[in-house]
Amino acid sequence: MSGLQCLGEDNIWFEKPRYDEAERRFYEGANGPSTHSHHQSSSASGDQELVSRMKSLELENQGLHKVVEDLRAALFKLENRVRVLERSPAVPCAKAVTVQSVKVEEDDDDEMDLFGSDEEDEEAERLKEERIAAYAAKKSKKPALIAKSSILLDVKPWDDETDMSKLEECVRSVVADGLLWGQSKLVPVGYGIKKLQIGCVVEDDKVGTDLLEEEITKFEDYVQSVDVAAFNKI
């Protein structure tokens, strides 16, 4: 038989749709168990998650039950305490005491002398004036502090022929209230000339250096100039 005749008698190519359908069913059947197993695995995972959530809700519910019980116990204690306070007679007594104290204060206000404050102010003012006067009298008896200074003067003559004893006599002849002359000495200046160095103590409010210089230079026959060599507060 020739090849062409064989192909003419074989009908496999004319029934190809049937073979395709059979192949499709075969592969669907092959993949079917695998898909079903996947669905079972997913279902089992979902059940575990649901069980876990249910356990969590149960624990949370138990905690809420405990909180509610604690609140009920606290409320019960509070109700008992309020009940005891309401039965206690302490509040009326306190109220009575308050009313009585207010009444006593009102009575005291009624008995207050409205003119007593003026008399007390006058008495306080009189005592204040007496104390001030006593302090002023006591202070006036204390001796006032007198400010004094120690002064050292250099009195220069005209030349070496000036009588230095007469010059010192002239200086000491200056008299003033608050002036006290002290020791003196002759100090060589040069070329045989000596100056008179003399000290004194003065009261600052009465005698100053200007006054001393003015009075001493009046003896112009003996005195050329007057200088302050030292000045110290005592």
MOWOPE-V112451 format. One record per backbone hydrogen bond with DSSP energy under -0.5 kcal/mol. CO is the residue of the C=O (numbers start at 1). NH is the residue of the N-H. E is the energy in kcal/mol with one decimal. If there is no record, write none. Layout:
co->CO nh->NH e->E
co->CO nh->NH e->E
This chain:
co->2 nh->6 e->-2.0
co->3 nh->7 e->-2.2
co->4 nh->8 e->-1.7
co->5 nh->9 e->-1.9
co->6 nh->10 e->-2.1
co->11 nh->14 e->-0.5
co->11 nh->15 e->-0.8
co->12 nh->15 e->-0.5
co->13 nh->16 e->-0.7
co->15 nh->18 e->-0.7
co->15 nh->19 e->-1.5
co->16 nh->20 e->-2.8
co->17 nh->21 e->-2.2
co->18 nh->22 e->-2.5
co->19 nh->23 e->-2.6
co->20 nh->24 e->-2.5
co->21 nh->25 e->-2.4
co->22 nh->26 e->-2.2
co->23 nh->27 e->-2.4
co->24 nh->28 e->-2.4
co->25 nh->29 e->-2.7
co->26 nh->30 e->-2.1
co->27 nh->31 e->-2.4
co->28 nh->32 e->-1.4
co->29 nh->33 e->-0.7
co->31 nh->35 e->-1.8
co->32 nh->36 e->-2.1
co->33 nh->37 e->-2.2
co->34 nh->38 e->-1.7
co->35 nh->39 e->-2.0
co->36 nh->40 e->-1.9
co->37 nh->41 e->-2.1
co->38 nh->42 e->-2.4
co->39 nh->43 e->-2.3
co->40 nh->44 e->-2.3
co->41 nh->45 e->-2.1
co->42 nh->46 e->-2.3
co->43 nh->47 e->-2.0
co->44 nh->48 e->-1.9
co->45 nh->49 e->-2.1
co->46 nh->50 e->-2.1
co->47 nh->51 e->-2.4
co->48 nh->52 e->-2.3
co->49 nh->53 e->-2.2
co->50 nh->54 e->-2.2
co->51 nh->55 e->-2.1
co->52 nh->56 e->-2.1
co->53 nh->57 e->-2.5
co->54 nh->58 e->-2.0
co->55 nh->59 e->-2.3
co->56 nh->60 e->-2.4
co->57 nh->61 e->-2.5
co->58 nh->62 e->-2.2
co->59 nh->63 e->-2.2
co->60 nh->64 e->-2.3
co->61 nh->65 e->-2.2
co->62 nh->66 e->-1.9
co->63 nh->67 e->-2.2
co->64 nh->68 e->-2.5
co->65 nh->69 e->-2.1
co->66 nh->70 e->-2.3
co->67 nh->71 e->-2.5
co->68 nh->72 e->-2.3
co->69 nh->73 e->-2.2
co->70 nh->74 e->-2.5
co->71 nh->75 e->-2.6
co->72 nh->76 e->-2.2
co->73 nh->77 e->-2.2
co->74 nh->78 e->-2.4
co->75 nh->79 e->-2.5
co->76 nh->80 e->-2.1
co->77 nh->81 e->-2.3
co->78 nh->82 e->-2.4
co->79 nh->83 e->-2.2
co->80 nh->84 e->-2.1
co->81 nh->85 e->-2.4
co->82 nh->86 e->-2.4
co->83 nh->87 e->-1.3
co->84 nh->88 e->-1.1
co->89 nh->93 e->-1.5
co->90 nh->94 e->-2.3
co->91 nh->95 e->-2.3
co->92 nh->96 e->-2.4
co->93 nh->97 e->-2.7
co->94 nh->98 e->-2.4
co->95 nh->99 e->-2.3
co->96 nh->100 e->-2.4
co->97 nh->101 e->-2.6
co->98 nh->102 e->-2.2
co->99 nh->103 e->-2.0
co->100 nh->104 e->-2.4
co->101 nh->105 e->-2.3
co->102 nh->106 e->-2.1
co->103 nh->107 e->-2.1
co->104 nh->108 e->-2.3
co->105 nh->109 e->-2.1
co->106 nh->110 e->-1.9
co->107 nh->111 e->-1.8
co->108 nh->112 e->-0.5
co->109 nh->112 e->-0.8
co->112 nh->114 e->-0.8
co->113 nh->116 e->-0.9
co->115 nh->119 e->-1.1
co->116 nh->120 e->-2.1
co->117 nh->121 e->-2.3
co->118 nh->122 e->-2.1
co->119 nh->123 e->-2.2
co->120 nh->124 e->-2.4
co->121 nh->125 e->-2.3
co->122 nh->126 e->-2.3
co->123 nh->127 e->-2.3
co->124 nh->128 e->-2.1
co->125 nh->129 e->-2.2
co->126 nh->130 e->-2.1
co->127 nh->131 e->-2.2
co->128 nh->132 e->-2.1
co->129 nh->133 e->-2.4
co->130 nh->134 e->-2.3
co->131 nh->135 e->-2.3
co->132 nh->136 e->-2.4
co->133 nh->137 e->-2.2
co->134 nh->138 e->-2.2
co->135 nh->139 e->-2.4
co->136 nh->140 e->-2.0
co->137 nh->141 e->-1.1
co->138 nh->142 e->-0.6
co->139 nh->142 e->-0.8
co->145 nh->147 e->-0.6
co->147 nh->204 e->-2.5
co->148 nh->234 e->-2.9
co->149 nh->151 e->-0.5
co->149 nh->202 e->-2.4
co->150 nh->232 e->-2.6
co->151 nh->153 e->-0.5
co->151 nh->200 e->-2.3
co->152 nh->229 e->-2.7
co->152 nh->230 e->-1.5
co->153 nh->155 e->-0.6
co->153 nh->198 e->-2.0
co->154 nh->156 e->-0.6
co->154 nh->227 e->-2.3
co->155 nh->196 e->-2.9
co->156 nh->224 e->-3.2
co->156 nh->225 e->-1.1
co->159 nh->162 e->-1.1
co->162 nh->164 e->-0.9
co->163 nh->167 e->-2.0
co->164 nh->168 e->-2.3
co->165 nh->169 e->-2.0
co->166 nh->170 e->-2.1
co->167 nh->171 e->-2.1
co->168 nh->172 e->-2.5
co->169 nh->173 e->-0.8
co->171 nh->174 e->-1.6
co->173 nh->175 e->-0.6
co->176 nh->179 e->-1.8
co->178 nh->203 e->-1.8
co->180 nh->201 e->-2.9
co->183 nh->199 e->-2.5
co->185 nh->197 e->-3.1
co->187 nh->195 e->-2.9
co->190 nh->193 e->-1.7
co->193 nh->189 e->-3.4
co->193 nh->190 e->-1.5
co->194 nh->157 e->-0.5
co->195 nh->187 e->-2.7
co->195 nh->197 e->-0.6
co->196 nh->155 e->-3.3
co->196 nh->198 e->-0.6
co->197 nh->185 e->-2.0
co->198 nh->153 e->-3.1
co->199 nh->182 e->-3.4
co->200 nh->151 e->-2.9
co->201 nh->180 e->-2.2
co->202 nh->149 e->-2.3
co->202 nh->204 e->-0.5
co->203 nh->206 e->-1.5
co->203 nh->207 e->-2.9
co->208 nh->212 e->-1.7
co->209 nh->213 e->-2.6
co->210 nh->214 e->-2.4
co->211 nh->215 e->-2.3
co->212 nh->216 e->-2.5
co->213 nh->217 e->-2.2
co->215 nh->218 e->-0.5
co->216 nh->219 e->-1.7
co->218 nh->220 e->-2.0
co->219 nh->222 e->-1.2
co->219 nh->223 e->-2.8
co->222 nh->224 e->-0.5
co->225 nh->156 e->-2.3
co->227 nh->154 e->-3.1
co->227 nh->229 e->-0.8
co->230 nh->152 e->-2.6
co->232 nh->150 e->-3.8
